[in-house]
Amino acid sequence: MSEHDVVVAGAGHNALVCAAYLARAGLRVLVLERAPTIGGDTATEEVTLPGFRHDLCASAHTIFQSSPIVRNDELRLGAYGLRYLFPDPGVVMPFADGRSITMFRDRAATVGELARFSRHDARAYEELLADWDAIKDSQNGARYSPPTTASAAIAALEATTKGAEAVRWRYASALDTVRERFADEHVRTFFLWLSLMTMSHVDQPGTGLLALSIAAGRQAFSWTTAEGGSGALPEALARIVRQHGGEVLTGAEVTRVLVEGGRAAGVATADGSEHRARRAVVSSIHVKHLPDVVGREALGETFVRGLARWRTGLTMFVTHYALDAEPRYRLEQGPTASVGAGICESTEDLLAALAAFRRGEVRLERPPLLAVTSSAIDPSRAPAGKHTLKVVGFLPYELRDAGPARWDAVKEEVSGALFEEYLRHVTGLTRKNVLARHVESPLDLERRNPHNYRGSCHGGDQDLAQEGALRPLPGWAGYRLPVRGLYQTGATTHPGASVTGAPGRNCAQVVLEDLGLGLADAIARPEAVRA
Ligand SMILES: Cc1cc2nc3c(=O)[nH]c(=O)nc-3n(C[C@H](O)[C@H](O)[C@H](O)COP(=O)(O)OP(=O)(O)OC[C@H]3O[C@@H](n4cnc5c(N)ncnc54)[C@H](O)[C@@H]3O)c2cc1C
C-alpha cells in the first residue's frame, strides 16, 4: 500500500498536465498508467522497425500552442526537454486533376496560392483570419477555464467585436461556413477537409467555428511537431511530476476507486495493490467505464443514466509505414515533401464519406485521407535517408451488419486500398519502398487505449463536448464527479479532445481551488524545489 496526496488514474497528456500543476503546487502526486508506456494518444513508439519512431495517434500539437501552458510557459516545458518544430509548408493538398493547394508558413504566400484559384477566395481567406483574430481570445478564454453555462459562453462570443454574427458562425455547420465564404471548389475542399481535423461531422450545425479556428491555427503554427515525437510532451510532463516529488508508474491499471464515507479515498490496481489518496483522486478513465470502476451506487443512478448521452464521434483508421524513400506530393510547383498532407478530391467526396460513416460503411471510393511524415522535418524519427508515414482514414468502428469484430478480418485489405489512393498523389513512391507497416483499425485503437472508447479518438462528438456539454449530466459539475474528492479530466471533459492540455489544466484549477490552493501558486513556484 502507498499513500499520496493525490492519485491520478491514466498518464495521457491531460492527466499528466493536471498532475504537473498539482505537483508544482506542492502536493505529492502518484500517476498510475495501465499501459507499459505513458502518453496515451500522444505516445511515440517503434511499432514498425527499430529506429522508426511513430506517433501512434496525435502528431499535430497545433492547438496546444495557443494554450497558456505554452504561451505563458507556465510549466517550463522547454527545461524538461520539449521542443517544437514548425514545418513549412504547413500542409499541402494535391488534387487528381493536377491542381494543388499549399498552406505556407508565410500568410501572404498562402493568400497568393489561393488567389491562383480565385481572387475572391484569397480575400475571403484574409477575412476569415481577421474574423478569427476578433474572437479567438473569447474562444481560448472559454477553452482554458472550467465550463460556464452555455448561455455565458454564447454571451462572451456576442461581446466580441463580431457580435451576433459570431454567434451565427458558432451555430452554423463548417460546411455552410465554407460554402458561404469560398467560391472555388478546390478551395472549398481544402478548407472543409481542414475543418474535419478534430473529427467532427462538419456537415452538422454547431461545427461552424472549426472552419475558422483550424485554418487560422494551422496558418499561425503550421503542423506543429514535437521534436523526437509526440511522446516528448508526456515525457516532459512526467519529468515535472517526478522533479516535484511525485511518481509515475506504468503497467498499473486502476480497477477500482476506493470510496469510503462517500469520499474517494484512493484506488486499487489490477495487481491488487492499494494506493491511498489523502486529498483527491483524479480520473482520466473513460466516462463510460466509470460505473464499473467507481460503482453505480457511489455515482448515483441519475448520473449513470446520463452517461448514455455520451456519443462517439468520428473514428479513425491508421496505418504506420517505415519507408526507404521520402513521399513527395504532386504539387503544381513540383514534387514537394511535407509533414502534413490532405487527400480529398471534392466537398462531395468528403460528404459522401461522412454519409457512409453514419451508415457504418467502409467507403473506399476516393476516401479523404490525412497523411503525416514527421521525418520530413525531424531526422530523429527515422534512420538516415528513411522516413515515417502515417496514413489516416475516417472510418466507422461499428461496421454495418457485422459490428466492430469484423475489422480484424478486413483491416489489411482496407489499409491497402487507402494506400493505393495515397500513392496516386505522390511521386517516386511505390509499394516497394515500404519496409514495414503497422495497421490500427478503430477497434485496435480502443484495444490499445480504452480511453479511445469504441474507437472514439477525439473524445466524443465535438459539438457536444464543446462548452462543457457534459455538464447537463445530473451530478456533473465541471470536473467534479458526484463522489466527494473524485475528479474527472481528459478528452471526455470540457473542452473535449485534441492535444490542448485544457482539460488537464482546468481540472487542476478546480482541484486546487477545492483544496484551498491556487493555480497561480503552482505556476509561480520556483523550479526543482524538491529536486
Ligand atoms: C489516430 C489519432 C490521431 C490523432 N491526431 C491528433 C493530432 O494530430 N492532433 C491533436 O491535437 N489530436 C489528435 N488526436 C486526438 C488526441 O490525441 C487525443 O484527443 C488526446 O491525446 C487525448 O488525451 P487525453 O490525455 O485526454 O487521453 P489519452 O491520451 O487517451 O490518455 C488516457 C490514458 O489513460 C489510460 N487509462 C485508461 N484507463 C485506465 C485505467 N483504468 N487505469 C490506468 N490508466 C488508464 C490510457 O491507457 C491512456 O494512457 C488524435 C487521435 C487519434 C486516435
The ligand as an SDF file (V2000), in Angstrom:
LIG
                    3D

 53 58  0  0  0  0  0  0  0  0999 V2000
   -5.1510    8.3950  -34.7460 C   0  0  0  0  0  0  0  0  0  0  0  0
   -5.3010    9.6570  -33.9460 C   0  0  0  0  0  0  0  0  0  0  0  0
   -4.7310   10.8200  -34.4220 C   0  0  0  0  0  0  0  0  0  0  0  0
   -4.8710   11.9940  -33.6900 C   0  0  0  0  0  0  0  0  0  0  0  0
   -4.2530   13.1260  -34.1560 N   0  0  0  0  0  0  0  0  0  0  0  0
   -4.2890   14.2480  -33.4230 C   0  0  0  0  0  0  0  0  0  0  0  0
   -3.4900   15.3660  -33.7980 C   0  0  0  0  0  0  0  0  0  0  0  0
   -2.7080   15.3170  -34.7630 O   0  0  0  0  0  0  0  0  0  0  0  0
   -3.5930   16.4840  -33.0480 N   0  0  0  0  0  0  0  0  0  0  0  0
   -4.3930   16.5530  -31.9470 C   0  0  0  0  0  0  0  0  0  0  0  0
   -4.4500   17.6190  -31.3030 O   0  0  0  0  0  0  0  0  0  0  0  0
   -5.1170   15.4860  -31.5320 N   0  0  0  0  0  0  0  0  0  0  0  0
   -5.0600   14.3320  -32.2290 C   0  0  0  0  0  0  0  0  0  0  0  0
   -5.7360   13.2240  -31.8010 N   0  0  0  0  0  0  0  0  0  0  0  0
   -6.5480   13.3180  -30.5610 C   0  0  0  0  0  0  0  0  0  0  0  0
   -5.6650   13.3840  -29.3270 C   0  0  0  0  0  0  0  0  0  0  0  0
   -4.5730   12.5220  -29.4770 O   0  0  0  0  0  0  0  0  0  0  0  0
   -6.4590   12.9810  -28.0880 C   0  0  0  0  0  0  0  0  0  0  0  0
   -7.6960   13.6520  -28.0430 O   0  0  0  0  0  0  0  0  0  0  0  0
   -5.6850   13.3370  -26.8150 C   0  0  0  0  0  0  0  0  0  0  0  0
   -4.3400   12.9020  -26.9140 O   0  0  0  0  0  0  0  0  0  0  0  0
   -6.3670   12.6930  -25.6130 C   0  0  0  0  0  0  0  0  0  0  0  0
   -5.5740   12.9360  -24.4870 O   0  0  0  0  0  0  0  0  0  0  0  0
   -6.0600   12.5220  -23.0260 P   0  0  0  0  0  0  0  0  0  0  0  0
   -4.9380   12.8330  -22.1120 O   0  0  0  0  0  0  0  0  0  0  0  0
   -7.3590   13.1430  -22.7230 O   0  0  0  0  0  0  0  0  0  0  0  0
   -6.3320   10.9610  -23.0920 O   0  0  0  0  0  0  0  0  0  0  0  0
   -5.4670    9.7300  -23.5950 P   0  0  0  0  0  0  0  0  0  0  0  0
   -4.3080   10.1750  -24.3780 O   0  0  0  0  0  0  0  0  0  0  0  0
   -6.4300    8.8060  -24.2090 O   0  0  0  0  0  0  0  0  0  0  0  0
   -4.9310    9.1160  -22.2540 O   0  0  0  0  0  0  0  0  0  0  0  0
   -5.7080    8.3520  -21.3680 C   0  0  0  0  0  0  0  0  0  0  0  0
   -4.7480    7.4090  -20.6600 C   0  0  0  0  0  0  0  0  0  0  0  0
   -5.4210    6.7590  -19.5940 O   0  0  0  0  0  0  0  0  0  0  0  0
   -5.0050    5.4210  -19.5600 C   0  0  0  0  0  0  0  0  0  0  0  0
   -6.0390    4.6420  -18.8650 N   0  0  0  0  0  0  0  0  0  0  0  0
   -7.3080    4.3980  -19.2720 C   0  0  0  0  0  0  0  0  0  0  0  0
   -7.9610    3.6620  -18.3630 N   0  0  0  0  0  0  0  0  0  0  0  0
   -7.0740    3.4500  -17.3490 C   0  0  0  0  0  0  0  0  0  0  0  0
   -7.1560    2.7780  -16.1080 C   0  0  0  0  0  0  0  0  0  0  0  0
   -8.2810    2.1490  -15.7330 N   0  0  0  0  0  0  0  0  0  0  0  0
   -6.0690    2.7740  -15.2990 N   0  0  0  0  0  0  0  0  0  0  0  0
   -4.9170    3.4050  -15.6660 C   0  0  0  0  0  0  0  0  0  0  0  0
   -4.7820    4.0350  -16.8300 N   0  0  0  0  0  0  0  0  0  0  0  0
   -5.8520    4.0860  -17.6620 C   0  0  0  0  0  0  0  0  0  0  0  0
   -4.8450    5.0410  -21.0160 C   0  0  0  0  0  0  0  0  0  0  0  0
   -4.0340    3.8930  -21.1790 O   0  0  0  0  0  0  0  0  0  0  0  0
   -4.2060    6.3050  -21.5690 C   0  0  0  0  0  0  0  0  0  0  0  0
   -2.8010    6.2780  -21.4840 O   0  0  0  0  0  0  0  0  0  0  0  0
   -5.6000   12.0180  -32.4840 C   0  0  0  0  0  0  0  0  0  0  0  0
   -6.1590   10.8350  -32.0050 C   0  0  0  0  0  0  0  0  0  0  0  0
   -6.0020    9.6620  -32.7140 C   0  0  0  0  0  0  0  0  0  0  0  0
   -6.5370    8.4020  -32.1570 C   0  0  0  0  0  0  0  0  0  0  0  0
  1  2  1  0
  2  3  1  0
  2 52  2  0
  3  4  2  0
  4  5  1  0
  4 50  1  0
  5  6  2  0
  6  7  1  0
  6 13  1  0
  7  8  2  0
  7  9  1  0
  9 10  1  0
 10 11  2  0
 10 12  1  0
 12 13  2  0
 13 14  1  0
 14 15  1  0
 14 50  1  0
 15 16  1  0
 16 17  1  0
 16 18  1  0
 18 19  1  0
 18 20  1  0
 20 21  1  0
 20 22  1  0
 22 23  1  0
 23 24  1  0
 24 25  2  0
 24 26  1  0
 24 27  1  0
 27 28  1  0
 28 29  2  0
 28 30  1  0
 28 31  1  0
 31 32  1  0
 32 33  1  0
 33 34  1  0
 33 48  1  0
 34 35  1  0
 35 36  1  0
 35 46  1  0
 36 37  1  0
 36 45  1  0
 37 38  2  0
 38 39  1  0
 39 40  1  0
 39 45  2  0
 40 41  1  0
 40 42  2  0
 42 43  1  0
 43 44  2  0
 44 45  1  0
 46 47  1  0
 46 48  1  0
 48 49  1  0
 50 51  2  0
 51 52  1  0
 52 53  1  0
M  END
$$$$
